[in-house]
Amino acid sequence: MNLPNKLTVLRVIMVPFFVFFMLTDVGGPANKWIALILFCVASLTDMLDGKIARKYNLVTNFGKFMDPLADKLLVCSAMICMIEMGKLPAWIVIVIIAREFIISGFRLVASDNGIVIAASYWGKFKTVFQMAMIIVLIADFGGVFDIIAQVLIWIALALTIISLIDYVVKNKEVLTQGGM
């Protein structure tokens, strides 16, 4: 297993530990900081694995499949924790997770037709803003950061919808070729 794939697997392994520290009081006040560190490190592995894979020509089918799945596990787990903690409305998380299911299904149909749908800039912006939103919500500094968190939530939601529309519009032939 190459380094990018190991980083992807590490990200998947970190998710249950992250969720544990987000939702328990075992470590007391340190929990949120441990969770924040785990989330930040996992987010960095997301950036690193792709860069390393492309730079050193280490792109694999495993990586193509697992990297986006690991990202979705991390971000969706974090947002679901935020519902439990009262920091994100459930409807926003439902919209964001629904987009992930729709795009994953869209990619599956495309793949069956021999089409690869690459990540778009809108999708990358969406991910960056979702991760920034989660970091600010976990840190929970209060004051002006509460306003920043709200702005990030709305930007992440808007980018989620924009990126969904972008994927569908740019790849609408997948729907017709897929027998839909």
PyMOL commands that set and color helices and strands:
alter all, ss='L'
color gray80, all
select helices_A, chain A and resi 3-23+30-55+61-84+90-112+121-139+144-170+172-177
alter helices_A, ss='H'
color red, helices_A
deselect
rebuild
show_as cartoon
